[in-house]
Amino acid sequence: MAAILITASVGQNGRNVRSDVTTVQGLLLARGHSPGTIDGLSGTRTINAIRSFQGQYMTQPDGLVEPGMGTWKRLIGFIAITPPTKAAAAASTGAAKPVEAKWSGDSAQWSQEKKLESMKPDMAAKVRAVITDLTLQKFQPYIFYGWRSVAVQQELFKKGASRVKFSFHNAQLPDGTPYSYAADIVDRRWMWRPDAEKNGFWSALGAAARKQGLVWGGDWVSFKDVAHIQLVSNDQLKRIKKESGL
């Protein structure tokens, strides 16, 4: 995969070379910060999306992406984002309640960054690389699930959407903090509809996952799960469940 590059600054008071703006817009969309139409024009929505992205780690976002600088490195996943909430959670006394409050609600509706934060760190890093790879291929990758609860997993099992009552999505730390070993990734335009296969998204996802040493559910023989990628092989599931205390 070729290195991702921009030639000049993008955003507020940037040079805004059209091809650079398109690249940044695609990466912002992949990170869950919509710039509106990906048209190569650095308008208000694009600048606001940059500021929204920067707001995860900067106290005063400037709306500017510069080649080789911090915002650019975070956009391409070279530097991980550490949200302020992590420090706050670590400083909490009575960990159970802050953890429960932070990770409540429908995990399918969490932001893309929160879904990444719900994964084991090395899994999150690999998923960022997969997202970047697919974005460069002009897909619009979207993490549908990072972590999800055992209750949701069991509902999927009942509906026949999963073969297991506990999955790598359900892994957590002893204090209840999500620690998913898996992610479900779709193209936001097609989701699971036939157009995803027709336009080559599933095969592209599989190839991008393999580059990162991940397991792709589309390679399974008995039950193909084309949106699913995971960090370790299926024979590790019992170990992960035991470590999760579930």
Secondary structure, 3 states (H helix, E strand, C coil): CCCCCCCCCEECCCCCCHHHHHHHHHHHHHCCCCCCCCCCCCCHHHHHHHHHHHCCCCCCCCCEECCCCHHHHHHCCCCCCCCHHHHHHHHCCCCHHHHHHHCCCCHHHCCHHHHHHCECHHHHHHHHHHHHHHHHCCCCEEEEECCCCHHHHHHHHHCCCCCCCCCHHHCECCCCCECECEEEEEECCCECCHHHHHCCHHHHHHHHHHHCCCEEHHHCCCCCCCCEEECCCHHHHHHHHHHHCC
